[in-house]
Amino acid sequence: KQPVQAELFAREHLTKVTELARMEFESSSEATESSERAFREAAVKLEVMIFRQSVFETRKKIKSLFRPKIRPTIKELLLAPTSPSSPFRFQTEKLLSEMFQGHAAQFLAVLESLVDPRRRPLEQVVPAATAGLDLETTTDIYQELFSMGTDLTQKALDQPCVGTGSLMAAASQGTDDIPLQALVRFVCLAYSHKQQEVFAMLAERVTQAAMSSEAAQARAKGKSLQLLLAVEALRNDLKGQKTAAEDSRPAGEESSPEEPLDRVVQLLQHLREACCCRDARSREPEVESLVSSDYDLLLDAALFVWEVARPALARIHSHEWAACRHLLVNDTGQQYVTILEQLLEVFRELELWRVDPLLHGELGYKLACLQEARADLKHATAASQLIGGAAFILYDRKQLLGCLSVLRAGLKCVSQAREAKYRDQSLCHSGERITELEVLHADLLFALIRVQLKLASTIPPPPP
């Protein structure tokens, strides 16, 4: 009932907005630019609400007995023939042309029809059947929406200069200029709706256009697409599949195979660049930071890296050499240690301790155990020394200092979590989680005391 009520609300108030705009124009007072813009934007928003419902409502009819068994691809829809009597390739294109003026308004309607606020950025799910429609018809509608979005995106990219302003402002003016930020958003929606054909066609082109833009916000959005491409490459490598970019590569051009661990390193590099986004061409680096605008995407990508690295790091539960040996004696293990260090750095930037303090604390504890075991390795291969009648043990002081810093940061986040100073307050009411936090808190405290004692018995660095 809610979509139907929303459409009725939009139609009723669109009439009122049109009437108010006419009265404003006919009145003796001079119409200002701001008032005209407000009326235009209000009308566009209401028309978009109507379109979101109408694009599905117009398909509610008796099921056809002769539905084609093979659904056309996006390319086939875009290349569908037209005629003077029927200039539209499919029904959604006709509805958009009748309701909106300009490519920007049409693109805005497509975006709003595809947005699902309940869906996570990296969650790839095919849309379910809409109320009153079967799954086949719903899939056809989404296919047409993505076909229109792809067509408008290609037309925007073919222009000499792609805009970087507001999509709503361009839509209210009835222009054909679609900003780069909106194009990036459409490609991200194609990824989350499992539209691999659309993602393969547009991801590289939109990323290149965004990264070469002079606007800081467009370049920041381009980094989010680079992140999506890295996630897709890692996912498909783990599944033994080709990436979307490789599928669109010309025939005869080969790519060098990469190990999944190399893909993880590349993904972490994009994450670090996105979390600490700095560009020499921008005097306002905070504008480019994606932490505020695409926080969910960055967090999901970082958690995905942790899921990939978890099997290799699961055995790290103490500082004993037997628990850490498999990561400290070969190059592959050292790569996992580096991945853990960089992942913890990303989680600090994202303030994971506010969302999941237990995971943040566990990662810090694992890294501290590895650093302490590495410091003990020097002690195991060297004898104690006597200086001034006192015995000093040859621990690796640099490793112990790094371990001490990690432990203090972990203790801070766990302490604040036990005081319920994080975003998800529901975690405070879980008895099991409180117990886990208490155990982790005790482990971090014991490790901190142990490391401090080892530092006290370590030879101080020589004076400069």
N, C-alpha and C positions, 0 to 999 in steps of 0.2 A: 504493500500500500504506500510506503514512503516514497518510492520513485514517482508513482502516479500523483501523489499530493504535491511533490516538488514541481512536477510539470504544470499542474494547475496553478500553483502559486506563481510560477515564472510567467505563465501566459497572462494571468490577471494583472500582475505588476508591470509587465512590459507595456500593456495598454496604458497604465497610469503614468509610467515614465515618458512614453511618447506624448501623452496629453500635457504633462507638465513642461516638457521641452517646447511644445507648440505654444503654450501660454507664455512661457519665458520669452520666446521669439516675438510674440505679438504685443507684449507689454511695452510700456513706455521706457522702462529702464533698459540701459544698454547691457547686452549679454557679454559677460567676461569670458576670456579664454578658458579659465578654470571651470566655470559652470558648464560651458559647452563640452569640455572634456569629461566632466563628471557624468553628464547625461549620456554621452556616447559610450563610456565604459560600463555604465549601469545597463544600458541596452544590450551590449555585447555579452555581459555576464548572464543576463536572463536568457538570451538566445542560445547560449551554450548549454544552459540547464535544460532548455526545451529540446535541443538536439540530442543530448545524452539519453533522454527517454525516447524520443521519436525514432532514433536509429534502430531501436529494438522493437518498439510498439508497431511500427509499420510492417514488420515481418510476421506478426502474429496472424496466421491464417491456416487454412486446412493444409495438412501435409501433402505434398505432391507424391504421386505414385511413381513418377519417373525422375527421381533424383539421380543425377550422375554419380557413378561410383567413384570417380577420380576427381579430387578437388584440384582446381588449377593453382599453380604456384603464383607467387607475387609477380614474377616476371611475365607470366602469361596473362595475368590480369592487367598489368600495365600496357601490354602490347595488344590487348583485345581490340578488334576493329570497331570503328564507329561509322555512323552515317548521318547525313543531314537530318533525317527524321528522328534519329536516336543518337545525339552527340555524346552521350554519357556511356562509359564502359560498364558501370555497375550502379546499383541503386543508391549506395552510400554517396557516391560522387554526385549524383543528381540532387540528393537532399542537401549536401553541403553547398552546391552552387546556387540552389534556390534560397537558402537561408542566410548566407554570408557573402560579403563583398570583400574580395582581396584574399591573397594566399595566407596572410598572417591570421586573419579571423578563422579561416578554415583549419589552419594548423592548430590553433588554440582549441577549437572544438574537438579535433581528433585527440589531442593530448588529454584533455579533461575526460574524454570518454574511455581512455585506456588506463587512467590512474586508479590504483587501488591502494588506499592508505594502510590497509592491513597487511600488505605484502612486504616482506623484507627485500632489500635491494638484490641480494644474491640468490633469492629463492626463485627457482625456475619452475613454474606451475602453469599448465594449460588452463585457461579460464573455464569455469564450470558453466553448466547450462543456466541461462537466465530464466526467471520465473515466467511461465507462459510460453517458453520456447524450448525446443529440443536441443540437444547438444550439437547436432549437425548444423542447424540454422545459426546458433550462437557462434560456432566456429567460423562459419561463412562471414558473419558480420565483422568479427575481429580481423579476419583475413582482408576484408575490404578496407577496414580502418587503417591497417598497416600498409596496404597498397597505396592509399591516398597519402599517408604520411611519408612513405618512401618517395612518391612522385613529387610532393612538395619539397622534400629535403633535397632531392637531386636538382630541382629547379633553383633552389636557393644557393646550392653549392656551385652551380654553373654561372652565377652572377660574378662580375669582376670583384666586387667587395661585399662580403657578408656582414650584415649589421650586428651590433652588440648591445642594442638598447633593450627596452622592455617589450615583451611580446604583446602585452595588453595594450600598450600605447600604440603599437603598430596596427593591432587589430581594430582598435577604436577609430583609427584614421582611415581604415580600409585600404591599406597599402599592401604590397607584395613582399615587403622586407621581413624576413624571419631571422631573429637574432641567433647567434651561435649557441647561446646557453639553452635555447629551446630545442635546437637540433640535437645537442648532447642528451638532453632529457628524453627525447624520443628514442634514441639508440639504446639508452639504458632501459627504457620500457620494453623495447623489442627483446632485449636479453632476458628480462624477468618473465616475459610471456613465451619464452622458448621459440621465438621467431628467428631461428638460426640463419635463414636465408636473408632476412632484412639486416641482421647484425653483420653478416659477412659482406653484404653489399655496401654498407654505409660506415662501419666503425672506423676503418682506416682513413677514409676521406674526411670524415668529420673531425677525427683526432688531429689530422694534419692541418686542417683549416683552423681549429681552435688553438693549437700550439704556435702557429705562425701569426696569430692575431696580435695587434698592438694593445688590445684591452686586457688588463690583468685578470678580470673576472672570467673572460673567455679562456685564457690559458689555464686558470685554475680548474675550470670545468673539463678542459682537455686532459688534465692529469687524472681525473676520475675515469675517463674512458681508457686511458693507458692502464689504469688499475684493473678495469674490467677485462681488457684484453689479456693481461697477465694471469688473472684468475681463470679465464677460459682456457688459456694455454696449459696451465697446470692441471685443471680438471680433465681435459681431454688427454693429456699425457698419462694421467693416472688410469684413465679408461682405455688407453691404447688407441685413441682416435686422433684424427687430424684436427688442427685448429681451424676456426672459421676463416682466418686469414690465409691459411695454406690452401683451403678449398677454393678461394677466389684467386689464387696465384695462377698466372698463365701456364699453359701446358708446356712441359719440357723444362721448366725451371724447378730445380730441386733445392731443398733446404737441408741444412746439416742437422742431424738428430741431436737432441739435448736430453740429458738425464732429468728426471723429475726434481732432483735436488737442485740442479741449476735453475729450474723454473721457480723453485721456492726462493732462491736467492734473488732472482729478478723481481719477483712479486714483493719481497721485503724491501728492495731498493725503491720501488714505486711507492710503497707505503711510507717509507721514511721521507721521501721527497714531498709527498702529499701532506704529511703531518707537520713537517717543518718546511713549508713551501716558501722559497725565496727566489726572487728573479731579479737579475741585475737591471732589467729594463723598467722595473716598477719601483717607484719611490714609496709605495704603501704596501709593504709585504704582507701586512695583516689582512689585506683585501683578498689575497690569493690563498689564504689558509682554508683548507677544506674541512677542518675539524668542526666548524660550526654549521656549514651548509650541507655537507655530506657525511655527517658523523656516523650514521647507520651503515653506510657503505664501507667506510674505513674500518669500523669495528667488526663487521661481518667478514671482511677480507683478512683482518688480523686473526680472528678466531678460526678461519679456514686454514691459515698457515699453521696454527697450533694443532689443529686436528691432523694435519699431515705429519708434523714433527712429533706428535705425542708418542707413537710406538717406540721411537728410538730413545725418548727421554723418560719413559715410564719407570724404568728401573732405578732412577736417581731418587733415593729416599734417605740417604745418609752420606756423610763425607768419607766413609770408608773406601779404601782403594778398590775393593772387590765390586762395589756398586757403581763406581765411576770409571773403571778401567776400560770398558768397551768404547768410551768416548774420548779417552785421552791418549790412546796408543796408536791411532791411525789417522790419516788425513780426513776420511769421511766423518769420523767422530768429531774431529776438530771443527768441521763445517757445521755440525749440529750445535756445537757449543756457541759458535759465532751466531747462528740463527737464533738461539735462545737469548743471547745478549741483545741482539737487534730487536727481537720481538718484544722483549721487556721494555726496551726504550720506546717502541711504538705504543705499548700499552700505557706507559707513563704519560706520553703526550695526549692519549685519548682518555686519561683518567679512568682506567678500568676499575680502579679500586672503589669508585663511586657506583659502579654497576655490578661487578662481581668481585668483591674483595678477596674471596677465598681463592679464586683462580689466580689473581694477581699475586697474592702472598705465596702460593705454591710455586709459581714460576720463579719468584725471587729466591725462595728457599732452595730450589733445584740449582739455580745458578750459583748461589753461595756455596753449596756442597761441592760443586765442580771446581770452583776457585780454591776452596780449602784443600780439596784433594790434590790439586795441582801444586799448591804451596807445600803440602806434606811430601810430595814426590822429591823435592830438593832435600828435605830432611832425611829421607830414606837413603839417599845416595851420598850423604856427607856426614862427617863426624862432628861432635860438639867441640867447641873451643873454649879455652879458659882465658878470660881477660880480667885482669885485676883480681884474680882469685875467685871469680864467679863464672859459672857455666852459661854460655849463650848458644842456643840451638840455631842451626842454619835453616830456618824456614825462609820461604820466598816472601819477603816483606811486601813487595808490590802487590802480589796476589792476595795477601791477607788484608791489605788496606782496601783493595777493591771489594773483597768479600765483606768487610765491615760496613762499607757504604751500602751495599745491596741489602744486608741484613737490617740496617737501620731504616731504610726506606720500606722494607717489608713490614717491619714492626709498626711503623707509623700507619700504614694503610690498614693493617689488621686491628690495631688499637682503635682507630676511628670507626672501623666496621662494627666492632663490638659495642661501640657507643651509638650505633645506628645512625651514623653521619654519612649515609650514601643514598643514592637515588631511590632504589627499590626498597621501600620500607617494609614490604611484605617478607623480606628475608629475615627480618628481626624476629618474626613470630614462628619460625621453623626451628623446632628443638634440635633436629639433626644438624642443621647448618650451624647453629650456635655451638654445638659440641665440637664440630669440625674446626670452627674458628678458634675455640679454646685450645684444642690440641695443637693446631698450627702456631698459635701464639706462644705456647710453651716450647715448641721445637725451635722457633726463632730466638727466643730468649736464651735457651741453653746453647745454641750455636753462637750467639753473640758473645756470651761469657767465655766460651771455649776459644774463640778467635782472639778476644782481648788478652787472654792468658798467653796464647802463643805469641802475640805481638810483644807482650812484656818480656818474653824470654828470647826475643829475636835480636840479633846483633844490629844496633842502630846503623844507619848509613853513614859512611865516612864523611867528614866535613869537606866542603868544597874547597 
